[in-house]
Structure formats: structure tokens, C-alpha cells
Amino acid sequence: MIIRRPVLQSIVLVLLVVMLGYIVVSMASAGEFGVTDLITLWAGAKIAMDGGNPYDAATLDRVYDSLPMDVGRQNRFWYPPWSLSLLIFFALFPISVLVPLWMLVNLLFSVLSVVLVFKIFHGDTIVRRAEHPRAVLLTIAVFVISCSPLAVEIKLGQVTSIVLASLGAALFVLARRSTNMSVLAGVILSASLLKPHLLFLVYLLVVLQIHDNAYRGLLKGFIIGALLLTLFPLVIRFDIYELFRHAALPPFFNPTVGAWLWSLNPEHGFLRFLPAVVTAVVVSGYHLVRRIRVTSGILVGVALPLSLILTPYAWTYDYMLLIPTAILTLLRAAEIGSSRLFVGVSVALIGANLGIAFGPPEMQYSWWYPFVILFASVHTLGRWRAAAGFRKSTGVPFAPISR
């Protein structure tokens, strides 16, 4: 019996996911990792579901002390109330079950996001046309596997994978170019409000595209999803937003431009938000003067890394959101057909992963990582556009697949 190649590839993919899932569940069961931040999220959701105050330190400590495991000193719950609309599902499971379960779901969300981004930018067609298709696929696989922010995210039991999957799925649905589907894409994108500050520039560009039917539908669906997320916590506890308002957020020293600016003069907390505010004003003003035309490539290749650089709060594990940017960059480089460009970009991206893995453990020193990804993306985008223009002017066929 002859097995067709697509079927064989599917079998290999399933076996790979099962194998990785088994490893993740085994390590979680052994208590090696996946607990640190997840316990805080679980405890906050459990307290909220029982009608308590998840932002109260004493209440959280009582939950920590009741656990059979030694969790040590835990963080406070700082997530906004609307995040409980998603995190409440964590409270449905005992922590001993949730740890291996979430690690597996975390991994599946990450794999799903990689596949969706690959499909959005027609990776299968680009790879098939590439001079060395196996090298392209291998490079993308090596980048994802060596992605240190992804490893840290899974190790801590974080939830940035929900934001990543939400963004990838929304862009995938939006690519169907249907008004009804764009509304669905907006509802899916609203799940990224779990950490809204990470995508502030992406949200802004979507709002500025209100004149476009597809983006208008996306915005409509996004508003619907946001309202549902915002109203549900009121059912749990009507004063939940008031409790959150009184919970003072500590001045974390994050790996962002705003945090480093704030560190120069800690007495002025507004400095943390200054880069994001100035960027939003400049982008909006530029759009009024010269309308910005946004594509999925612009959102993923430029707006996404800029958001992570300029956001007031972000941690190293949040940089896993740059996986789509890296995949887009590698696909664009492969589409151009320049071996030198592809090798250079590959070395920069994978080298950045290794730099995070073997660099200082303190997260604030990983601020340079999104700059490397952004530079590689913008440089490749420029070369890609130049190649398209040159070949068009000389009559040489060049049909870029990526939007």
C-alpha cells in the first residue's frame, strides 16, 4: 500500500504533537515546571468564582496555604476583571489536574498558531516554489523549537498562548474576505483582551481602517466580544471593577522602552506610558494626513513587534507573540529567492532565541529581542517590495503570494 505524502505528513504531525504532549504532561506531573504563574491565575479565578476578592492578598494567601504542595511565595493577582471571563475555566479543575492539562493546551495553542500563520501567508505555496523547500521548513521549525519566550511561557504556566492563538485565528478567518466572517474574526480577536496592552498598536490600526468593510466587520465583532467579556465578571461580583481599581499595580521593571524610561525617574509613573501614547498620537495623525493601508503583513510584520516594544507592560514570555512575525519574515525571504538574505535573517532570528536562552536571567534585560525581530522583518519587507517593483518594471514575472 502506498501512502500519499499529505497523509504521511499528517501522521507525522499527529505523532509529534502526541510525543510532545506526553513529555509535557510527564514533566508537569513530576512537578518540574508549569506551576509558578498558573497557581496565581487559578487561585484568582477560584476566589472570584466563590464570590471573593481575587485582588486581596490575604485571601490569596489562604488559598495558597490550603494547597497540599509547597508553592512558596506567590505573586498577587493583577489581571483585569474581564480576564476572569476566560480564566474562570481554570477554577473548574483542581490544580493537580490543571497543571498538566494547561501545559498540553498551551502547547496545542502554540502549534495551532504556527500552522494558522503558515496558512495565512500561503506558506505551502511559497515553500513549494522555493529553491530549497526543506531548508525553509527546517528553519521555521528550528526557530519555533528554539523560541526561548515560548519555553518560558510554558514553564511558568502563562496564558500568552491564548493571545497568540486569538490573533492567528482572527487573521486566518479575516483572510476569507467575507463580511460575516470578519465579524467572527473580531469576536475571536477579542479573546486577546486577556492582555490588551500587548496589541495596542494592532487594535489602533484596525480602528483606523474603519472605512474598509472587512475591518469594519472585524471591529464590530471585536466590540461584541469585548462587551461580553466585560459584562460577565459583573455576574460573579458586581463591584469587581471597583476592587480592581483599588488594587495598586506594583511598578514592575519590564523589558520595554517605557519601563526603562520610567527607571530613569521612578517618581513619574506616566513615563512608562509615554512611548505608547506618543506612538498612538503620531500614527493617528499620520493616518489623517496620509491614509495608512493596513494588510495582514503590516499588522504582523510591523505593528505587532512595535506594540511589544512600546507597551507599558510586557515580560519575556510575551515575546512568543513574535512567532508570527518571524514566520512571515522567513517566508518573505524565501519568496524573494536570495540565499544570502534568507541565511542572514535565519541566523538573526535563531541567534536572538539563543541570546535569550543563554543571556541574563532577569527579564528586563531581554528588551533587545523584539528590536532584532522588527529589524529583520522590516528589512525583509523592504527587500520583498523592492523585488516585486523591480521585476514588474523589467517584465520579469513576480507574483508575490503573501498579502
C-alpha positions as CSV (number, residue, x, y, z in Angstrom):
1,M,0.0,0.0,0.0
2,I,1.3,3.4,-1.0
3,I,0.8,6.3,1.5
4,R,0.3,9.7,-0.1
5,R,2.7,12.4,1.1
6,P,0.0,14.7,2.6
7,V,-1.4,11.8,4.6
8,L,2.1,10.8,5.8
9,Q,2.8,14.4,6.8
10,S,-0.4,14.5,8.8
11,I,0.5,11.3,10.6
12,V,4.0,12.6,11.4
13,L,2.5,15.9,12.8
14,V,0.0,14.0,15.0
15,L,2.7,11.7,16.3
16,L,4.9,14.7,17.0
17,V,2.2,16.5,18.9
18,V,1.3,13.4,20.9
19,M,5.0,12.8,21.8
20,L,5.5,16.5,22.9
21,G,2.2,16.3,24.8
22,Y,3.4,13.2,26.6
23,I,6.7,14.8,27.6
24,V,4.9,18.0,28.8
25,V,2.3,16.0,30.9
26,S,5.1,13.8,32.3
27,M,7.2,16.8,33.4
28,A,4.2,18.6,34.8
29,S,3.1,15.5,36.8
30,A,6.7,15.4,38.2
31,G,6.2,19.0,39.4
32,E,9.2,20.2,37.4
33,F,7.5,23.3,35.9
34,G,4.3,24.8,34.7
35,V,3.2,25.9,38.1
36,T,4.5,29.3,39.1
37,D,2.1,31.7,37.4
38,L,-0.6,29.2,36.8
39,I,-1.3,28.8,40.5
40,T,-1.8,32.6,40.8
41,L,-4.3,32.6,37.9
42,W,-6.1,29.5,39.2
43,A,-6.3,31.0,42.7
44,G,-7.6,34.3,41.5
45,A,-10.3,32.6,39.3
46,K,-11.3,30.3,42.2
47,I,-11.7,33.1,44.6
48,A,-13.7,35.1,42.1
49,M,-16.0,32.1,41.3
50,D,-16.7,31.8,45.1
51,G,-17.7,35.5,45.3
52,G,-14.5,36.6,47.0
53,N,-12.0,39.4,46.2
54,P,-9.2,38.0,43.9
55,Y,-7.1,41.2,44.4
56,D,-6.9,40.8,48.2
57,A,-3.5,39.5,49.3
58,A,-4.8,37.8,52.5
59,T,-7.5,35.9,50.6
60,L,-4.9,34.7,48.1
61,D,-2.5,33.6,50.8
62,R,-5.2,31.5,52.4
63,V,-5.8,29.7,49.1
64,Y,-2.1,29.1,48.7
65,D,-1.8,27.8,52.3
66,S,-4.6,25.3,51.7
67,L,-2.8,23.6,48.8
68,P,-1.1,20.2,49.5
69,M,2.0,21.3,47.6
70,D,4.6,23.8,48.8
71,V,4.1,26.7,46.4
72,G,6.4,29.2,48.3
73,R,5.9,32.9,47.8
74,Q,3.4,33.6,45.1
75,N,2.5,36.7,43.1
76,R,-0.6,38.7,43.6
77,F,-3.5,38.5,41.0
78,W,-3.2,41.7,38.8
79,Y,-5.2,40.7,35.8
80,P,-8.2,43.0,34.9
81,P,-11.7,41.8,35.8
82,W,-12.7,40.9,32.2
83,S,-9.9,38.4,32.1
84,L,-11.9,36.3,34.5
85,S,-14.4,35.6,31.8
86,L,-11.7,33.3,30.3
87,L,-9.7,32.4,33.4
88,I,-12.8,31.2,35.2
89,F,-12.5,27.9,33.4
90,F,-9.3,27.3,35.4
91,A,-11.3,27.2,38.6
92,L,-13.3,24.2,37.3
93,F,-10.3,21.9,37.8
94,P,-8.1,21.0,40.9
95,I,-4.7,22.4,40.5
96,S,-3.1,19.0,40.3
97,V,-5.2,18.3,37.1
98,L,-4.9,21.8,35.7
99,V,-1.1,22.0,35.6
100,P,-0.6,19.1,33.1
101,L,-3.8,19.9,31.3
102,W,-2.9,23.6,30.7
103,M,0.6,22.7,29.6
104,L,-0.8,20.4,27.0
105,V,-3.4,23.0,25.9
106,N,-0.7,25.7,25.9
107,L,1.4,23.6,23.6
108,L,-1.6,22.9,21.3
109,F,-2.5,26.6,21.1
110,S,1.1,27.4,20.1
111,V,1.2,24.7,17.4
112,L,-2.2,25.8,16.1
113,S,-0.9,29.4,15.9
114,V,2.1,28.3,13.9
115,V,0.0,26.3,11.4
116,L,-2.5,29.2,11.0
117,V,0.1,31.8,10.4
118,F,1.8,29.5,7.9
119,K,-1.5,29.1,6.1
120,I,-2.4,32.9,6.2
121,F,0.7,33.8,4.3
122,H,0.4,30.8,1.9
123,G,3.5,29.1,3.3
124,D,2.8,25.9,1.4
125,T,2.8,27.6,-2.0
126,I,5.9,29.6,-1.1
127,V,7.8,26.6,0.1
128,R,6.8,24.6,-2.9
129,R,8.3,27.3,-5.2
130,A,11.4,27.8,-3.1
131,E,14.8,26.6,-4.4
132,H,15.4,24.6,-1.2
133,P,11.9,23.9,0.3
134,R,13.2,21.6,3.0
135,A,15.6,24.2,4.2
136,V,12.8,26.7,4.6
137,L,10.6,24.3,6.6
138,L,13.5,23.2,8.7
139,T,14.5,26.8,9.5
140,I,10.9,27.7,10.6
141,A,10.8,24.5,12.7
142,V,14.2,25.3,14.3
143,F,13.1,28.9,15.1
144,V,9.8,27.7,16.8
145,I,11.5,24.9,18.7
146,S,14.3,27.2,19.9
147,C,11.9,30.1,20.8
148,S,13.0,30.8,24.3
149,P,10.0,33.1,25.1
150,L,7.7,30.2,24.2
151,A,9.7,27.8,26.5
152,V,9.5,30.4,29.4
153,E,5.7,30.8,28.8
154,I,5.1,27.1,29.1
155,K,7.5,26.7,32.0
156,L,5.7,29.4,34.1
157,G,2.2,28.3,33.1
158,Q,1.4,31.6,31.5
159,V,-1.5,32.4,29.2
160,T,0.0,34.4,26.4
161,S,-0.7,31.5,24.1
162,I,-4.4,32.5,24.2
163,V,-3.5,35.9,22.9
164,L,-1.3,34.3,20.2
165,A,-4.0,31.8,19.1
166,S,-6.6,34.5,19.1
167,L,-4.6,36.8,16.8
168,G,-3.7,33.9,14.5
169,A,-7.2,32.6,14.3
170,A,-8.7,36.1,13.7
171,L,-6.3,36.8,10.8
172,F,-7.0,33.4,9.3
173,V,-10.7,34.0,9.4
174,L,-10.3,37.6,8.1
175,A,-8.4,36.2,5.1
176,R,-11.6,34.6,4.0
177,R,-12.7,38.1,2.8
178,S,-16.3,37.8,3.9
179,T,-18.2,40.4,5.9
180,N,-19.9,37.8,8.1
181,M,-16.6,36.0,8.6
182,S,-14.9,39.3,9.5
183,V,-17.4,39.7,12.4
184,L,-16.5,36.3,13.6
185,A,-12.8,37.2,13.3
186,G,-13.5,40.2,15.6
187,V,-15.1,38.1,18.2
188,I,-12.2,35.7,18.1
189,L,-9.7,38.6,18.4
190,S,-11.5,39.9,21.5
191,A,-10.0,36.9,23.4
192,S,-6.7,38.8,23.1
193,L,-8.1,41.3,25.6
194,L,-6.8,38.9,28.2
195,K,-3.6,41.0,27.8
196,P,-4.8,44.1,25.9
197,H,-1.7,46.2,26.3
198,L,0.4,43.8,24.2
199,L,-1.5,44.5,21.0
200,F,-2.4,48.2,21.5
201,L,-1.0,49.3,18.1
202,V,-2.7,46.4,16.3
203,Y,-6.0,47.5,17.8
204,L,-5.4,51.1,16.8
205,L,-4.6,50.2,13.2
206,V,-7.8,48.1,13.0
207,V,-9.8,51.1,14.3
208,L,-8.2,53.4,11.7
209,Q,-9.3,51.1,8.9
210,I,-13.0,51.7,9.7
211,H,-13.6,52.7,6.1
212,D,-12.8,49.2,4.9
213,N,-15.8,46.8,5.0
214,A,-13.7,43.8,6.2
215,Y,-12.1,45.8,9.0
216,R,-15.4,47.4,9.9
217,G,-16.9,43.9,10.4
218,L,-13.8,42.9,12.4
219,L,-14.2,45.9,14.7
220,K,-17.9,45.2,15.1
221,G,-17.2,41.6,16.2
222,F,-14.4,42.8,18.4
223,I,-16.8,45.2,20.2
224,I,-19.3,42.5,20.7
225,G,-16.8,40.1,22.1
226,A,-15.3,42.8,24.4
227,L,-18.7,43.7,25.8
228,L,-19.4,40.0,26.6
229,L,-16.0,39.7,28.3
230,T,-16.6,42.9,30.3
231,L,-20.1,42.2,31.5
232,F,-19.6,38.6,32.6
233,P,-17.5,39.4,35.7
234,L,-20.4,41.6,37.0
235,V,-22.4,38.4,37.3
236,I,-19.8,37.0,39.6
237,R,-19.4,40.1,41.7
238,F,-21.0,43.4,40.9
239,D,-18.2,45.5,42.5
240,I,-15.3,43.6,40.8
241,Y,-14.2,46.6,38.8
242,E,-14.1,48.8,41.9
243,L,-12.0,46.2,43.7
244,F,-9.6,46.2,40.7
245,R,-9.4,50.0,40.8
246,H,-8.2,50.0,44.4
247,A,-5.6,47.2,43.7
248,A,-2.4,49.2,43.1
249,L,-0.3,47.7,40.4
250,P,3.4,47.4,41.5
251,P,5.9,49.4,39.4
252,F,7.3,46.3,37.6
253,F,10.7,46.7,35.8
254,N,9.7,45.2,32.4
255,P,11.8,44.7,29.3
256,T,10.0,47.6,27.5
257,V,11.1,51.1,26.3
258,G,8.5,52.6,28.7
259,A,9.8,50.6,31.7
260,W,13.4,51.6,31.0
261,L,12.3,55.2,30.6
262,W,10.4,55.1,33.9
263,S,13.5,53.5,35.6
264,L,15.4,56.8,34.9
265,N,12.9,58.7,37.1
266,P,10.7,56.3,39.1
267,E,8.8,59.1,40.7
268,H,7.0,59.8,37.5
269,G,4.9,56.8,36.7
270,F,3.5,58.3,33.5
271,L,6.9,57.9,31.8
272,R,6.0,54.2,31.4
273,F,3.1,55.0,29.2
274,L,4.7,57.9,27.3
275,P,6.1,55.9,24.4
276,A,2.8,54.1,23.7
277,V,0.8,57.4,23.9
278,V,3.2,59.3,21.7
279,T,3.2,56.5,19.1
280,A,-0.6,56.3,19.1
281,V,-0.9,60.1,18.5
282,V,1.7,60.1,15.8
283,V,0.2,57.1,14.0
284,S,-3.3,58.6,14.2
285,G,-2.1,62.0,13.0
286,Y,-0.2,60.4,10.1
287,H,-3.3,58.5,9.1
288,L,-5.3,61.7,8.9
289,V,-2.7,63.3,6.6
290,R,-1.9,60.2,4.6
291,R,-4.2,57.3,4.9
292,I,-2.5,54.1,6.1
293,R,-3.4,51.0,4.2
294,V,-3.2,48.0,6.5
295,T,-2.7,44.4,5.5
296,S,-2.1,41.3,7.5
297,G,1.6,41.6,6.6
298,I,1.7,45.1,8.1
299,L,-0.1,44.0,11.3
300,V,2.1,41.0,11.8
301,G,5.4,42.3,10.4
302,V,5.4,45.8,11.8
303,A,2.6,46.7,14.2
304,L,3.0,43.6,16.4
305,P,6.7,43.9,17.2
306,L,6.3,47.7,17.7
307,S,3.5,47.1,20.2
308,L,5.7,44.8,22.2
309,I,8.5,47.3,22.2
310,L,6.3,50.3,23.2
311,T,3.8,48.7,25.5
312,P,3.9,49.8,29.2
313,Y,4.0,46.2,30.4
314,A,5.4,43.0,28.9
315,W,7.6,40.2,30.0
316,T,10.0,37.9,28.1
317,Y,7.4,35.2,27.7
318,D,5.1,37.7,25.9
319,Y,7.6,37.8,23.1
320,M,6.3,34.5,21.9
321,L,3.8,36.7,20.1
322,L,6.6,37.4,17.7
323,I,6.5,33.9,16.3
324,P,4.1,35.0,13.5
325,T,6.5,37.9,12.7
326,A,9.4,35.5,12.4
327,I,7.5,33.0,10.2
328,L,6.3,35.9,7.9
329,T,9.9,37.2,7.7
330,L,11.3,33.7,6.7
331,L,8.6,33.2,4.2
332,R,9.1,36.6,2.6
333,A,12.9,35.9,2.4
334,A,12.3,32.5,0.8
335,E,9.8,34.1,-1.7
336,I,12.5,36.6,-2.8
337,G,14.9,33.8,-3.6
338,S,18.0,35.4,-2.2
339,S,20.1,32.8,-0.3
340,R,22.2,35.4,1.3
341,L,19.1,37.2,2.7
342,F,17.5,34.0,3.9
343,V,20.6,32.8,5.7
344,G,21.2,36.2,7.3
345,V,17.6,36.5,8.5
346,S,17.7,32.9,9.8
347,V,20.9,33.5,11.7
348,A,19.5,36.7,13.3
349,L,16.2,35.2,14.3
350,I,17.6,31.9,15.7
351,G,20.5,33.8,17.3
352,A,18.0,36.0,19.1
353,N,16.4,32.9,20.6
354,L,19.7,31.6,21.8
355,G,20.6,35.1,23.2
356,I,17.5,35.0,25.4
357,A,18.2,31.4,26.4
358,F,21.8,32.0,27.5
359,G,21.6,35.7,28.4
360,P,20.9,37.2,31.9
361,P,18.0,35.6,33.7
362,E,16.5,38.9,34.7
363,M,13.7,39.6,32.2
364,Q,14.3,43.4,31.9
365,Y,17.5,42.7,30.0
366,S,15.6,40.9,27.2
367,W,14.4,44.3,25.8
368,W,16.6,44.0,22.7
369,Y,14.8,40.8,21.4
370,P,11.8,42.5,19.7
371,F,14.1,45.0,18.1
372,V,16.0,42.2,16.4
373,I,12.7,40.7,15.1
374,L,11.4,44.1,14.0
375,F,14.6,44.9,12.1
376,A,14.7,41.5,10.3
377,S,11.0,41.9,9.4
378,V,11.2,45.5,8.1
379,H,14.4,44.8,6.2
380,T,12.9,41.7,4.5
381,L,9.6,43.5,3.8
382,G,11.5,46.3,2.1
383,R,13.5,43.8,0.0
384,W,10.4,42.0,-0.9
385,R,8.6,45.1,-2.1
386,A,11.7,46.2,-4.0
387,A,11.9,42.8,-5.7
388,A,8.3,43.0,-6.7
389,G,8.7,46.5,-8.1
390,F,11.9,45.7,-10.0
391,R,10.6,42.6,-11.6
392,K,7.4,44.3,-12.6
393,S,9.3,47.2,-14.2
394,T,11.6,44.8,-16.2
395,G,8.8,42.5,-17.2
396,V,10.1,39.5,-15.2
397,P,7.2,37.6,-13.7
398,F,7.0,38.0,-9.9
399,A,3.7,37.1,-8.3
400,P,4.1,37.5,-4.5
401,I,1.8,35.1,-2.7
402,S,1.8,36.8,0.7
403,R,-0.6,39.6,1.3
